[in-house]
């Protein structure tokens, strides 16, 4: 099977991404060959392009954090009933391709009738949002949360999941996204407002019950101060750190979160790692399957909606990356084969 792939050769601008074709071998035992229908551009690939994603592979490699596609063939030991099924998978790398070989245990069935691009917006974003809200922060109905980057792929998904449970959402974003956020039931605030803390205090005088931060630095410290007693802070990126080595800043963030956890105020702080627990592979795959199935089912039922910022052909990956990095459109940029 000939596959077309996008290669990240090193630290380059979006225009430096390369397109190549190569022959894929047949699916090995335990594998499935998937014809990719949609992948996406997330903050992870943007950081990898700059060599700033902790634990990324050595250059060159094929980026692409998640995919939706149809199983073409399977290797020994894999149920042949998978062939022809639409599936989703988290890949971390390798998804920007027309075909990909994946462990069959990583595949999650996509409900019939869902558009592949719509489903793609909820693979990594859906698992991340669901787990942060329900497994990490354990937010309860009726509580109030603070959500930084509410217009992003994770933010929009988390806001919808929270509103389903009657959770009040205060979301920060550029004002150009506020109308879209209001339509989702979010109370939007300008992320650049110098009086942002005061605005949040006006909406939550006793503090917020949980805060989700993808920025780091002062944004993270402010979110911690705005927590109510017993509240939970979940950090899941340090996107505001734009210069200097990433790893020291990441280590500093982990140390800060650990220090806060030992303070005698009942608050909790943690860094969400999507891949945590993968050493127990079977348990990790089962948990991922449960959570992604739940989110995709909510999409199929119309209880949440997919927000596709744009659909860009794989051959125009530079355009897709550039658009995603402008953060000018809400939702997720989806990459399609043609």
N, C-alpha and C positions, 0 to 999 in steps of 0.2 A: 504494500500500500504506500503510495507516494503522499507525503504530507508537506504542506507549506507552513512555515513557521516564521515568527518574528524573533530575531536574535538581538539581545542587548550586548554589544561588543565591549563596552566599557562605560566610563562616565562620559556621556554624550548628551547633546541636546536632542529633543524628540526627532529631529530630522536625521540623526545619526543611527537610528534603529535600522536593522538590516532585514531583508526578506530572503529566505532560502528554501529550497526544497530538498527533501531527502527521503530515502526509502525506509519505512518502518518495518521491522520484522513482524511475523505473526505473533499473536498474543501468547505469552508464555503461561505456564501453569499458574492459576490464580489471578490472571489478568483478563481485562476486557479491552478491546479496541473500540474507541468511541469516535464517531464522526461529530465534530464540534459544530453546534448550531449557534452558540453565543458564548462569549466570554466577556470580561469587563475590565475597566480601568479603575483601580482603587488607589488609596494613598500609598499602599505598599509598593506598587510598581513605580510610583512617582519618587518614592524614597530610594528604591533600588537603582533607578536611573542616575541618581546622584551618589551612589555608593554609600547611602546613609541608612540602610535598613539592617538592624542587628541580625546577624546570622544568615545574611543572603549568600547565595553561592558565589564562587569565583567567576569573574567574567571569562569568556562569554557564556551566556545561558539564555534560555527562552523564558521570558516572564509570563505571567498569567495566573492569577490567584485562584480562580474558580471557573467552572465550565458547566454548560448544559448541552447535551447532545444525545445522539441515538447510538445504541450499542450495535456495532457492525458484526463483531465476532468475539468469541471467548476462547480462552485456553483451557487446558485440562483442569478438571476439578471445579469448573464454574458451570452453574446451571444454564443450559442452552436456552431456557425460557427468557433469559435476559436479552437475547438477540432481538433487535427491533424495538426495544423499550426505550422511551425517553428517560434520561437520568440526569442527575446533578452530582457534582463532586467538588470538594475543596482540593486544590492542587498545590497551592503555595507558589509553584513555578510550573511552566510548561503549557499553560492554558491558551496562550496566543498562537494557536495553530489550527489547521483544518482537521487534523486527526491526532489522537493522543492515546497512549497505552496507560491504563490505570489499574491499580489493585481493585479487584471486583468488590472487595469488602468496603471500599470507600464510596461506592455508588449508592445514591438515594433515588428512589423512584419519584418522578415528577407526575402529579395528577394529570389525567387525560384532559385535553382541552386548553391547557395553559400555553400561552405563547412562550417560546423559548427565551426570547429577550426579556419578557416580563419576569419569568421564573429566575433568570440569571441575576437580576437585581437583588434577589432575596437569598442567595446562597450564602456567601460569606457574611454579607450584611445582616441577613436574617438570623443566622446562627449567633453572630456576635451580639446583636440587639436582644434576642431572646434570652441568651445566657446571662448577659450583664444585668438585665432587668429582673429576671426570675431566679437565676441560680446564684449570682454573685451578690447583688444588692438586696434581693428578696423584698422588693417594694410591694406594699399591700394596697388594695383598692382604697381610694379616698385620700391617699397621701399625695404630697407635692414633690416633684423632682425638678432639678436644674439640668438642662441639656445643652452643652456647648456644641456648636457646629450642627444645629438642628436642621439645616438645609442639606446636609450631606447624605450619602447613601445610608450609613448606619443611623444617623440622626433621624431622618424621615421615617425609617422603619421602626426605630425604638419609640418615637413619638406615637405612631399609630398603635403599636402594641400596648403602650401605656394607656392611651385613651380608651382602648377596648375594655380595660379593667377599671375605668373610672378614676384614673390617676391624673392629677393636674400637672400639666407640663409647662414650665417656663423655659423657652428656648432662645438661645442667642444666635444671631446670624446677621449678615449684611441686610440693611433695610430693604433692598430690592427683593428679598425673599419673604418679607413679612406677610404679604397678602396670601401667598401660598401656604405659609405655616398657619395662619389664622383659619384657613379652610380646613386644616387638619385638627383644629381644636387647640392649637398651641398658643400660649401667650408669648408673643415675640418681643425681644429686646435687641437693641443695637449692640453687637459684640464689641464695638469700638467706643461706646459711650464712656467718657471718663468717670461718670457717676453710676456705672453699672451696678456696683454693690448696693448703693442706696436704692436703685430701682427694684432690685431683687428683694431687698428688705421690705419695701413697700408692699410687694405682692405676697411675701412670706415673712411676716413679722417675727415669727418664732423659729425661723430657719427652714431650710428644705430638708425633706426626709432622705433624699439621695441626690447625688450630683454625679454626672457623667462628663468627664473631661478628656478631650482629644488634643489639647493644646500644650499643656505643661507649663512650667515656669510660674509666673505670677498668677496666671489663670487658675492653675491647680491650687496654689496657696489660698487664693480668694475663695475658691469653691469649698475648701476645707473650713474656712472661717464662717461660711454661710450655712454650714450644716446645723441642723437641729440636734439637740442631745440624742444620742443613740442612732444618729444618721450614718449613712454609708457613702463613701466617696470611691468612685471607680475611675481610674485613669486607664486609657486604652491607646494613647499615642502621645507624642510630644511634638506635634506638628509646628508649633510656634518656634521651635529651636531651628533656626535657618542657617546658622553659621557655626563653624568649629566642629570638632569631632562629635559624632553622635553617641558613641558608646559611653564616654564619661558622663554625659548628660543623662543617659538612660540609667546608669548605675546610681547617679545622684538622686534621680527621681525615685528609684526603688528604695534607697536608703531613707529618703524623706518619708515615704509612705510607711516604712517599717517603724520609724521613730514615732510617727503620729499614732500608730496602733498601740503603743505602750503608754500613751498619755491617759490619765484617769478621768476621761470625760465620756466614756461609753461610745465614742464614735469609732467607725471602722474605715480603713483605707486599704485599697488593694490595686494591683495592676492586673488588668484582664489580659490573659494570654490565650488566644484562640486554640493554640496547639498544646496547651497544658494537659498533662495526663496521657499523652500519646505513647508513653512507655508501656502502659497497659492498653495495647492496641485494640483488643476486642471491646473493652469498656468504652474507650474513646469513640470507636466507630458506632457503638450502640447509642451512646449519648448524642452524638452528632446526628445520627439517623432519626432519633426521636424528635430532636428539636427542629431540624430542618423540615421534617415531615409535617410537624405542627404548623410551622410558618407557611409552607407552601399550601397546606390545606386551607388556612385562613385566606390566602390569596385566591384559591380556587372558589371559595365560598363567597367571595366579594366583600369580606369583612375588613380586609386591608387592600390597598392598591399598590401597584408597581409604579415607580417614578423613573422612567427612562429619560435621561437628559438628552441623549442622541443615540442613534444607531449608525456606526461607522464601519465600512468594510475593512477587513484585516489588512488589505493592501495599502490602506490610508491610515495606518496605525499612528503615524506622526500627528495627524490631525486629531485623532482620538485622544492621544496623550496631551497635546496642547490644550484642547478644550477642557479636559478634566482638570488640568492644572490651573486654569483661570478661575475655577470655582464660580463661574458666572451663571451656571444653570443648575437648578436643584435636581437631586437624584443622581443616578449613576450612568456614566457613559458606557454603552454596550458595544462590543466589537462583534461583528458578524462575518462569516466566511467570504461573502461576495456582495 
